[in-house]
Every structure is written in C-alpha cells, then in structure tokens.
Amino acid sequence: MGENFIEAQYRAYLDCLNERRFDDLGRFVHDPVVHNDRRLGLAEFQDLLRRDAAEIPDLRYEIGLLVIAGDEVACRIDFECTPKSFRGLPPAEGKISFAEHVFYRYQEGRIARIWSLVDLDAIRSQLGES
C-alpha cells in the first residue's frame, strides 16, 4: 500500500473522529490496537475516544503537521477547544490550545500501533495549574 492510500486512510480516520462515528473505527484501526504500549480491544479504544469527546464536546482533530514514510505516520494534531474536564484537570473557562504528537504504524491498511503524547503542560498553564 502506498503513501497516498495511507494518507487518505489517515485523513478519513480523523474525519471519523471529528464526526463522532466511533462505531466506524474498525475500518481504520486493528482489533486489537496497541496504544502507548497497551493492547486495547477495539471496544476499549472506542471508549477511550468517546471519553475524550464527552470531556471535550467541541474537540476537533486538526492536522498541524503530517509526515508519512512507508507504513508510518507522524502527526502533530492541533486542538482549540473548551474542556469540561480532561484527565483530572479542572474545566476551562474559555477556549484553550494544545497539541498532541502522534506516531502510527499501519498494517494491512489499518492502524496497528499508536504512540501518543498530549502536551499537558500547555493545558495546565492555560488553566492556571502548576
């Protein structure tokens, strides 16, 4: 599978997330998928993403930087949103901005591994947390 196919799949995956079509994730993600070295069944991965959407109702995944090399994808995802809560942090009073740096490995046209790092320090500083 070429890089054009993987890019199209990846962009469709982000569209799926932005449209909250979590039941369609099996088209884009293996079952199980390895996320930050944790093996998750598809239902567990869907629950993780549903939780993020519930905590941040206006969450939108926007590509800031995208690099594709063979079956690997690196993406800086930029967010501008208003979290009600997020990973134990207090709610935001207004919009905040932060990034997630994610690396993906594709296998047979779907995501098999994900390494993700959310810039929690940027979130904390905007919420006045230390």
Helices and strands as residue ranges (DSSP letters): H 3-18, G 22-27, E 29-35, E 38-40, H 42-55, E 62-69, E 72-81, E 96-107, E 110-118, H 120-127
